[in-house]
Amino acid sequence: MLEKLYQLDRDILIFLNNIGDDRFDPFWRVITSIYTWIPLYGLIIFLFFRAYHRPKAQHSVLLSFFSVIVVNVLVIITKEAITRARPLNNPDLEGILRAVYTANDYSFFSGHASNSFAITTFAVLCLRFKYKWIYLIYAWPVLFSFSRMYLGAHYPSDIFVGTVVGLIIGYVFYQIHKKT
């Protein structure tokens, strides 16, 4: 059973990585960069300050920051415990994947997916009553996470687990936000 899941994970990654085209690689490299999304972070901070009085807005931004710290600690601990090689560092996939990305750290689970889904979930839950369109920011973690598979940096299971962790952490921090 586990072997079938591993094979499905591998096959989906190979498919997603190989639908790529050299002409689109620069676009996906930009999408995968944390720095590309700084304007979105700024928008979220702005929306918190527009939706809440200053102390509550500051508290919201601080909780967002702490959610990232918690996610990153979980990512580091898990990556060091599991030590799953990134797809492009997996000798079984050499020559099968398009070499678009390089990294030497571990793959499981995706910090990009978990962080972006945690921040997005927290922001959406906090701001959904003020801004009905806020759900559109979920495009960010979806694109961000897809870029990781397109570039061969993560298996789909890395993204899936990162997404689930991010959703849970975002929700937990929203519950803290509600109580404070």
C-alpha positions in Angstrom: 0.0 0.0 0.0 2.7 2.5 0.9 4.7 1.6 -2.2 1.6 2.4 -4.3 1.2 5.8 -2.6 4.9 6.5 -3.1 4.6 5.5 -6.8 1.5 7.8 -7.2 3.4 10.6 -5.5 6.3 10.1 -7.8 4.1 9.9 -10.9 2.2 13.0 -10.2 5.4 14.9 -9.5 7.0 13.7 -12.8 3.8 14.7 -14.7 3.7 18.2 -13.1 7.4 18.8 -13.5 7.4 17.6 -17.1 4.4 19.7 -18.3 6.8 22.6 -17.8 8.5 24.5 -20.6 11.8 26.4 -20.5 9.9 29.5 -21.6 7.8 29.4 -18.4 10.6 28.5 -16.0 11.5 32.1 -15.2 7.9 32.8 -14.3 7.7 29.9 -11.9 11.1 30.9 -10.4 9.6 34.3 -9.6 6.4 32.7 -8.2 8.4 30.5 -5.9 10.4 33.3 -4.4 9.3 34.5 -1.0 10.3 38.1 -2.0 7.8 38.2 -4.9 5.0 38.0 -2.3 6.1 41.0 -0.1 3.4 43.2 -1.6 0.8 40.7 -0.6 2.2 40.6 3.0 2.0 44.4 2.9 -1.6 44.2 1.8 -2.5 41.8 4.6 -0.9 44.1 7.1 -2.7 47.1 5.6 -6.0 45.2 5.8 -5.5 44.3 9.4 -4.9 48.0 10.2 -7.9 49.0 8.2 -10.2 46.4 9.8 -9.1 46.8 13.4 -8.1 49.5 15.8 -4.3 49.9 16.1 -3.7 47.6 19.2 -5.8 44.8 17.7 -4.2 45.2 14.3 -0.8 45.0 15.8 -1.8 42.0 17.7 -3.1 40.4 14.5 0.2 41.1 12.7 2.1 39.7 15.6 0.0 36.5 15.7 0.7 36.1 11.9 4.4 36.4 12.6 4.2 33.8 15.5 2.3 31.4 13.2 5.2 31.5 10.8 7.7 30.8 13.6 5.6 27.8 14.8 5.3 26.5 11.3 9.0 26.9 10.6 9.9 25.1 13.8 7.6 22.2 12.8 9.1 22.2 9.3 12.7 22.1 10.6 12.0 19.4 13.2 10.1 17.2 10.7 12.7 17.6 7.9 15.5 16.7 10.2 13.5 13.7 11.6 12.3 12.3 8.2 15.4 13.3 6.0 13.5 12.8 2.7 15.7 13.9 -0.2 14.2 16.5 -2.5 13.0 15.0 -5.8 15.9 16.6 -7.8 18.4 15.0 -5.3 16.8 11.6 -5.6 19.0 9.4 -7.8 15.9 7.4 -8.9 14.5 10.5 -10.5 17.8 11.6 -12.2 17.2 12.3 -15.8 13.4 12.0 -15.4 12.8 15.4 -13.9 13.5 18.7 -15.5 16.3 20.2 -13.5 14.9 23.7 -12.8 15.7 24.1 -9.1 18.5 23.2 -6.8 18.5 22.8 -3.0 20.4 20.5 -0.6 18.0 20.5 2.3 15.2 18.0 2.9 11.8 17.8 1.2 9.2 16.6 3.7 7.2 18.7 4.4 7.0 21.9 2.4 7.7 25.1 4.3 6.4 27.2 1.4 3.0 25.4 1.5 2.7 25.4 5.2 3.7 29.0 5.8 1.6 30.4 2.9 -1.5 28.4 3.9 -1.0 29.3 7.6 -0.8 33.1 6.9 -3.6 33.0 4.3 -5.9 31.0 6.5 -5.3 33.2 9.5 -5.8 36.4 7.4 -9.0 35.0 5.7 -10.6 33.9 9.0 -9.8 37.3 10.7 -10.8 39.5 7.8 -13.6 37.6 6.0 -16.4 39.6 7.7 -14.8 42.9 6.6 -13.7 41.9 3.1 -15.8 39.4 1.2 -13.2 39.2 -1.5 -10.4 38.1 0.9 -10.8 34.5 -0.1 -9.1 35.4 -3.4 -5.7 35.5 -1.5 -5.9 31.7 -1.5 -4.5 32.0 -5.0 -1.2 32.8 -3.4 -0.6 29.6 -1.5 -2.0 27.6 -4.4 0.4 29.1 -7.0 3.3 29.2 -4.4 2.8 25.5 -3.7 2.3 24.4 -7.3 5.6 26.2 -8.2 7.4 23.9 -5.8 6.3 20.8 -7.7 6.7 22.4 -11.1 10.3 23.2 -10.2 10.9 19.7 -8.8 11.6 20.9 -5.2 8.8 18.9 -3.6 6.7 15.8 -4.0 2.9 16.3 -4.0 2.8 14.6 -0.5 5.2 17.3 0.8 2.7 19.9 -0.5 -0.3 18.1 0.8 1.1 17.7 4.3 2.4 21.3 4.3 -1.0 22.5 3.3 -2.8 20.6 6.0 -0.3 21.8 8.6 -0.7 25.4 7.4 -4.5 25.2 7.5 -4.4 23.8 11.1 -1.9 26.4 12.3 -3.8 29.2 10.7 -7.0 28.0 12.3 -5.3 27.6 15.8 -3.9 31.1 15.6 -7.3 32.4 14.6 -8.8 30.8 17.7 -6.1 32.6 19.8 -7.0 35.8 18.0 -10.6 35.5 18.8 -9.9 35.0 22.5 -7.6 38.0 22.8 
